């Protein structure tokens, strides 16, 4: 008589209940909805909910629900009213808010509160948006030339090499000298400290001229680096904003492809990836100021900026003149976190720089104590002076940006800076929405393939293994339930490769049951009793099942480590499916078999297909040895 430990039944039942709980949200479907989020200083709160409800009431639009979830307002309605609600809210709320089309699950709120969420669908299943962005390589080169110009100026000053001036002529750095000896000293120093520059000497009237230009290989490396830095920054930015598995990859020499699944409104996603925020720190041109208050540069509002300065607008609308030379740029930022100024009150952003940025900041603050430094955010090619405080003391790689309107603005700015600065600005040259109709067709085909495959497996297993085939099919269904539950718990994104991995998992799972059933039949043929055949069959098949799945798992881990995009998604489902297959084939099916046969002291026959049960072979019946 077979006995199965009670604790194993507890594990099986618990796993089935938990799996059903986390799989359930996938059965409720989705409803069309509109999502409202605030930009920078604007915040989605209870007051905004009231404005949204008033706007919908004024437009005679009926909705299912209007809910505030964190800093996002989500409105459910029927499909016919979705576009009308979006247009009405966008017109009422203005440019300070993003109103985007989306879909929300219909699962009960109590499931949502307990962390049970439906699977996210990829671009090929749900639809989404596609952007093709072009990187401004000319800007990247000019930015590098500016950096080299500053480095050469500091280099000559430190070595006390006297010159008549340093200027930038296109992509060339021009240094003029009065004496040839100084020219030779400068040439030797630049060749040593900046081997990336090609140098050329010439004589102009009474001056000696040194022209430096980036070498071709340096420019090529710069362009490649700019593309890769922008790709990394975009990936981090989209990931931190909660979009699952975006596709961000290079296309050609100067273009980047971005695809975001589940975003039905290009305006919303354009806001996410188009906010090319970067940070610049420059000294304020105080020699042009008429005072130290907020109106120090007001007279320049209608006048052009003096030579060597740039005119910018502050966060409160004031005019600020800053020097053209940039002290530190956003690519030196390694971390940025929102904070609170305990002394003066208000929200802040705590910024950390790398070693090079820290050295530049330390030297600048040391030489400009009691002067002002402007912290400038450049967003969508529009510079804005966030704050221009007085430098009270020397500081290096860590400093604080104050003047944030509210914690939400500080959080958004920290996110953008933390996500990585762009090496060069980008513009969107192509954008389109991938409609959900193709996604629905892909879902239907994928589900049909799974259902037909499951049906064919069911027919074969029952026809060939009879009752044990039924047990195998039940275990296979439990395996599918476990896999979907784990993917839902992880909030993985389901794509067509993921569906293919599920289909492969079904085949692998049924293969384990075939091994077990054949092993039991083999033991019966060898004359073992039915009860012992069940126990021995499961025990001896386990080693074979584990060995075969480990080899497959190694291949899956290789795809997971070195793969990317759809390949990585396939590998995730594949590796998870191996674990659920072993559990369902060994524990679930064994538990069911023992429920059927375990309580019987004597079993005359197992319903496991056509098998001849041989009697035990005795030693007397063996042939005599020669």
N, C-alpha and C positions, 0 to 999 in steps of 0.2 A: 504493500500500500504506500503510494507516494504521499509525502507530507511537504507542504510549502510553508515556510515561516510566516507568522502573522505580520511581522514588521515589514516584510516585503509587500504584502497586500496593502498595508498602510501607505507605503511609499508610492505604489502604483495608483491608488485611489487619489492621494494628494496631488500627484503629478497631473492626473487627468482633470481634476477639479480646477487646479490653477491654470492649466492649458486652456480649458474651455472658457474660463473667466477672461483671459487675455486675448483669446481669439474672438470672443463675442462681438466686440465693437466693429469688426470687419463685416458683419452681416447687416448692419443698420443702414448702410449707404450714406450719401452726402446730399446736402441741400445747397443751392446757390446762396451766396452771401456777399456782403460788402464790408471791407475792413478800413478803418480810419486810424491813422497814426499821425502824430505831431512831428514837425520838423524843428530841430534845434531848440529854441526857447519855448516853442509851443508844446503843450502837454495835453495828453488825453486824460481827462478826469471827469468827475461827476458833472461839473458845469458844462463840459463839452457834450456829455450824453444828453443833457437837457436841450442844448442847441440843436443836436442832431434830431431829437424827437420833435422839436418845434418845426424844424425845416421839413421833415417828412409829413407832418400834419398840415403844414401850409401848402405842400404840393399834392395833398390828397393821396398819399402813397401808403399802402398797408404793408406792414412787416410782421413777421412771426415773433421776433425777439430783438431787443437791443441790449447787448451785454457789454460791460466794461471788464476786460480781462487784463489786469496789469496796466500797461500803458497803451493798450490797443482796444478799440471799440469794434465789436463785430455785430453786424446786423443781418439777420436771416430773413429771406423773403422767397416768393416763388420766382421761377425762371423768367417769366414775362416782365417782372418789375425790377429785375436786377440792374439793367442799364439805366432805367429811369431814376432809381434810387442813387446810383453813382453820380449821374449828371446833376441831380438836384443838390446833393451834398457838396460836390465839388464847387458848384456855383455859389453856394451859401458860405462855405468855410474859407474859400480863397486859397492862395498859394502857400499858406503856412501849414497846410495839412495835406497828406497823401491819402487819397480815396481810391482803393484798388478793389478789383473783382477777385473773389476767392470762392472756396467751397469749404463747408464745415460739416463735420460728422453729425449724424442724427442719433448717435448713441446716447443713452440716458446720462444725466449729469452725475449720478452716483458712480458710474463706471469711470467717468473722466476724473472725478475727485480722488478715486482710488488708484489712478495712474494707468488705467487701461485705455490705450489709444489705438486707433486703426493703423494699419500699415500705410506708410507713405509710398506714393506711386511715382515712378520716374517719368522723365520727359516723354519717353516712347509710349507710356501707358496713360498718362494723365494730361499730357499737353504742357505747354509752358512757353517761355520766351527765348529768343535767340538773338544775340547781339554779336556784331563783328566790329571790333574797335581798332582804330589805327593809332599807333604811337607816334608822337611828334619827335622824330629823331633829331631834327634841327635844334630843338630846345635842349635835348640831352647833351648835344655837342657844345652848344653855347654855354650851358651850365658848367660843363667840364672846363671849358676855356676860362670862364670866370674863376673857377676854383684854382686852376693853375696860375692865373694872373696874381691872385692873392698869395699863393705859395711862393712865387718868384719874388714878390715884393718883400715878404717876411724874410725869405732866404738872404736877399741882398742886404737888408737892414741888419740882420743878425751878424753877418760877416763884415759889416761896415764897408760895403762896396758902394761907392758913390756913383750916382747916375743922374741924368737930366729929366727923367720921367719914364713911367711905364704906362702903356696904353694898349687897348685891344682893337685890332683892325680885322674885323670878320672873325675868322678862326685863327688868326695870328696874334701872338703876343710880341709887342714891339718895345724894346728897351733902348734908350738913347744914352750915350756916354760922351763926355767931353774928352777923356783921355783913353788912349788905346790900352794902356796897362789895366785900367779898370774893366775894359771890355774883356780882356783875356782872363782876368780873375773871375768875372761873372760867368764866362763860358765854361771854365773848368768846374766851377761850383754847380752850375745847372746840370752839366753832363753827369756829375756825380750824384746829385740829389734827385734829379728828375730825368732818368734815362728814357722815359716815355716820349720826351720832346726831341724833335729834330731841330738843330740850330743852324743858322746861316748868318754870317757876318757881312756887313757892307758899310760903305762910308757915304754920308749924305752931307754935303757942304762942309761945315766945320765940325760935324758930329760923327761919331761912330755908332752904327745901328746894329743891334742884335735882334734877330727875328726868330722866334720859337713857334713851332707848330707841332701838333700831335702827329706821331708817326702813323702810317696807314694801318699797321697791325694794332696800334693802340685804339684807333677809331673803331675798327672792327670789333675789338674786344668790348669797347664801350657800348656799342649798339646791341651786341648780344647780351651784355649785362643788363642794359636797360629793359630789354624785352623780358628777361627772366625775372628781374626784380618786380616789374609790373604784374607779371603772371602770379608770382608769389603773393604780392600785396592783394590782388583781386581774390585769390583763393581764400586767404585769411579773412578778408573783409566779408565775403559772402558767407563763409562758415560761421563767423562770429555773429552774424545776423540771423542765424538759425535756418538757413536754406540747406536742404539735404543734398549731398553728393552733386554739387554743380560741376559742369564740364568747363574747364578753363584751360585752353591750350593754344599754342602758337600756330598761326597760319601764315606762311610766307615769311618775309624778313621783317616786316613792320606791323603785323596785324595779330590780334588776339581774338579768339572765338570764345564766347561765354554763352552757356546754355543753362537755364535755371528751370527745373521742373516744378509744376504746380503753381506757377505764377501766371495767372491768366491775363494780367494787365501789364503791358510793357512799361507804363508810367511808373508803377511801383518799383519794378526791378531796375529801371533806369535810375531812379532815385538812390537805390541801394548801391549799385556799382558805379554810377556816374559821379558820386560825390568824391571827387579826386582831391580830398583834403590833404594838405601838407603844411608843415610848420616852417616858418622862417623867423630867425631872431636877428634884428638889425638895431643899430644905435639910432636914437632919435636925433635929428638935425637941430639941436638946441640953439646953435648959433643963428638960426633963422627965426627963432621964436620971439614973440613979444612979451611973453610971461611964462609962468609955470603952471597955469591952470588949464582947464579943458579948452579954453578959447585961444590958446597960445598961437595957433596957426590959422585962425579963422579968416584972416585977410587973404589967405591963399585959396579960398574956396572957389573964387572966380578968376584967379590968376594962375599961370603955369608954374610948375614947381621949379625952384632955382636949380642951377647946374649941380650935378652930383647928388641930387635927392629925388625921391619919388613921393608923390602925394597920394595918401590913402585915407580911407574913411574908417573911423573907429566904431566900436560896437554900439555907441550911443549917438552916432551921427556926426561926431566931431571930426575936424580935419587934422591929420597928423602927417608931418614931414619926416621921412626916414632916409637915412643914407643908403646909397645904392649897394654898398658892400654888405654882403650877407655874412653874419658871424657863424651861424649854425643852421643847417637845413634839416628837414624832417627825416632824411635817410640816416641820420645819426641817432635817431630815437630808438631805444631798445625796449622801453616799456612806458606805459602811461596808464595811470589809475585815477579814478575820481576820488576826491577827498573833501574835507571840510576845514576851513580856516578857523581854528579854535580861538585865535586872538581877535581877529577883525570880523569874524562871521562870514558867511557866504560860501558858495561852492568853489572848489578848486580842482585842478588837474595836476597830479604829481608826475613829473616827467623824469625819466632816466636816460642819459646819453651813453654812447659808447666811449671808448678811451680817447679817440681822436676828437670827438665832439666835446668831451670833458676838458681836454687840454685847451681847445680854442676858447671855450667859455671861461675857463680860469684866467687865461691871459687877457681876454677882453674885459672882464669885470675888474681885474687888478688894475688895469690902465684907465678905467673909466668910472671910478668910484664917484658917487653922488651925481652921476649923469643918468639919463633915462635910456632904457632899452625897450624896444617895441617887440611884442610877441604877435606875430602875424599868421593868421590862418588863410591859406589860399584854397578856396573851394570853388570848383567849376570856373577856374581862371579869374575869380574875383577875390582880390586880397581884402582882408578885413583885420584891423588892428584890435585884437582882443583886449589887450591891456598894455600900458607903457609906463611901468613903475620905475621908481628911482632905484639904482643899484646901491644897496645899503652896505654890501660887503662882498668879499670874494666868494665865489661858489663855482663848482666844477661840474661833474657829471649828473648831479641831481638838483632840480629846481622845481618851482611851483608856478603854475599859471593861474592867476586869480582873475576876478571880474566876471565869472560865469553867472548868468542870470538865475539859474536854478539847478538843482541836482541832475535833472534830465539832460540839460545842455552839457554839463560836465561829463556825464556818462557817455553821451554821443561823441563828444570830441575825443575823449580818452579812447573810445572804441576805434575811431578812425585813425588816430595816431598809432595806437597799439597794433592795428592790423597791418601797418607798414606803409611807408611813404612810397609814392610813385616816383620812379626815376625820371619820368617825362610825362607830360599831360597826354591824354588820349581823347579822341572824339569818336562818337558812334557813327559809322558810315553805313551800317545796315542793321535794321531791327525788324523782327517779325514775330508773330505769335504762332505757335504750333497748336492748332486747335485740338480739343479733346475728342473729336470724332474719330480720328485715326487711332488715338489711344484707346477709345472704347472698342474699336474693331480688334486691336491687338489683344486687349483683355479678353474679349470673347473667344478669339482663336486660341489664346493661351489656356483659358479655362477649359475649352472643348478638348484640347489635346490632353490635358490632365485627366478629364473625366473619361474620355474614350480609352486612354491608357489604363486608368484604374479599372474600368469595366472589363477590358480584355484580360487584365491580370486576374480579376475576380473569377471570370469564366474559366480560365485555364486552371487556376489553383483549386477551385471546387471540383472541377471535372477530374483532375488528376489525383488530388489528395483528399477528396471527400470532406469529412469533418475537420481534419487538420488543415485543409485548404481554407475552410471558413474561419478557423482560428487565425490563420496567417493573414487573411484579408482584414479581420478586425484589428490585428496588430498593425497592419499597414495603415489603416485609417487613424489609429492612435498616433502613429509616427508622423503623419501629415498634420495632425492637430498639434503635436508638440512643436514641430518646426515652425508653423505659422505663429504659434504663441510666443516662441522665443524671438522671432523676427519682430513681432509687435512690441514685445517688451523692450527690445533694443532700439525701437523706432527706426529700423532699417528701411532703406528705399527699395521697393520692388520694381524691377525692370524685366524686360524680356529675357535677358540672360539669367536673371533670378528664377523666372518660371522654368527655364530650361534646366537649371540646377535642381529645382524641386522634382521635375520629371526624372532626372537622373537618380535622385535620392530614392524615389519610389522603386526604381529598378534595382538599386543596391539593397534596399531594405527587403524586398521580396527574395532576393538572392540569398540573404541570410536565412530566411525561413525555409527556402528550398534545401539548403545545406542541413538544417536541423531535421527536416522531414526525411530526407534521404538517409541521414545517419540513423534515425529511428528504424526505418525500413531495413537497413542493413543489419542492425542488431536483431531484428525479428527473423531475418533470413538465417542468421547464425544460431538460431535456437533459443534466444533469450526471451524471457517472459515479457508480456506487454508492459507491466509496471516498471521492470528493470530497463526495458528498451527505452521508455520515455526518459527516465533519469539519465541513463548512460548516453543516449542520443544528444540531449541538451548539453551535458557536461563535455563530451568529446568534440562537439561541433563548435564550442565556444572558442577554443584555441584557433581553429581555422578561420572563424569569423573575425576575430581580433586581428590576426595576421593580414588577412586580405584588406581589412579596412585601414590598417596602419599604413600600408603601402599607398593606398588611395589618398589618405590624409596628408602624406608627405607631398604628393603632387599638388593637392589643394593649398597647402601652406606655401609652397613655392609660388603659386599664382597669387596668393594673398600678399606675399612680401614684395615680389617684383612686378606684379601686375598693376594696372591702373584703370580707372573708369569702369566700363562694363565688365572687363575681365576680373577686376577686384570684387565687384558685386557678385559675380558668379561664384568666385572662390569663397566668399563669406557664407553664402547659402549652402554651398557644397560641403564645407567643413562642419557647419552646424548639423547638416543632414546626416553626416556620418555618426555623430554622437547620438542623435535621436534614433537612428536605425538600429544601432546596437542595443539601446535600452528597450525599444519596442519589440525587437525580434527575440531577445533573450528573456527579459523580465515579464513583459506584458503577455506574450504568447504562452510562456511557461505558466504564468498564473492562471490563464484561462484553461489550459489543458489540465492543470491540477484541480480546478473547480469541477471539471467534467469527470475525470478518472480518479482523482486523488482519494475520494471517499469510498471507493470500492475496494474490498479486500482482494477480490479475484476478478480479473478481466480476461475473458476468453478471446476477445478479438478487438483490434484497434481499427477504427474507420480511417485508414490512411492510404487508401487506394489498393490496387491489385498487388498483393505481396504474398508469396508462399512462406508460411511460417514453418521453418525447419525444426525438427526435434534436435535436442542436444546430441552431439556426437560423442559416443563413448569410446574409450581406448580399445575395447575389444573389437570394435568394428573397423579399426584402422588396419591397413595392410601390414603384413609382417615385414620387418626390415630384412634386407638381404644380408 
